[in-house]
């Protein structure tokens, strides 16, 4: 399973997502976006065809866009994603 996460250092949901993944021993590739936050918001919005400006974190599992922390938790709760 390949997990990627786009983060900001000051973002509490980014921290929660990383802590959750670490608690499940899930290895992930982190892409910190602090140095170019505005550009990355625009790039991620276009890349994932989002209806509004991208928020953080943005999580991708096996090249499938999951969304943010709440989206990840919802998909885990429904069993759509299992670790």
N, C-alpha and C positions, 0 to 999 in steps of 0.2 A: 504494500500500500504506500503510495507516494502522497505525502501531505505537505502543502505549501501554505504559508500564512504571511500576509502583508500586514505590518504592524506599525504603530507609533509608540514611542517610549512612554508618553504620558497617558495613554489610553487604557482605562481600567478594564474594558472588555477584551482588549488585546492580552492583558495580563491574565485575565480569567481563562481565556481560550488556551494560552500557552500552559498555564498551570493544570488545566484539565487534561490536555494532551500528555503532559509529562506524567500526571498521576496514572494514566493508562499505559505508560511506557511506549507511547507512540512517538517515533522519530519524525521530525518535521524540518522543513527548510524554511527559515525565517528571512523575510525581506523587509528590513527596517526602512521606513519611508520618511523619517524625520527630516532629512536633508532636502527633500523635494516633495513635501506633502501635497501642495496644490497640484503640481504636475501629475503626481501619482493618482490623486483622486480623479482627475480627468482621464488619465490613461486607463485606469481600472473601470471607470464608468463606460468607456467606449468598448474595451475588451470584452466585458461581460454583458454588454447591451442593457445596462441598468436604466430604469426610468427616471431615477434621481441620482444626484451626485454620490459617488461611492463613499461609504463610511469605513471605519476600521474596527476590527480586523476584516480582511477578506480572506476566506479560507477556500482552498482548492484541494480536492481529494481525487487522486487518479485522473487528473486533468478535467474534473467536473467541478464547476463553480458551485460551492455550497452556500456562500453568503457570509454573514457575520456570526458572532458568538451565539446569539439567540437562535439563528437558523440551524447552527450545528446542534445545539441542545434539543431543538424540536425534532430534528431528524434522528437523533439518538433515541429520544423518547418513543417515537413511532416505530423504531426498529429498522428504519431505512438505512442507517449507518450503524455498524457494530465495530467495536475495537476489541 
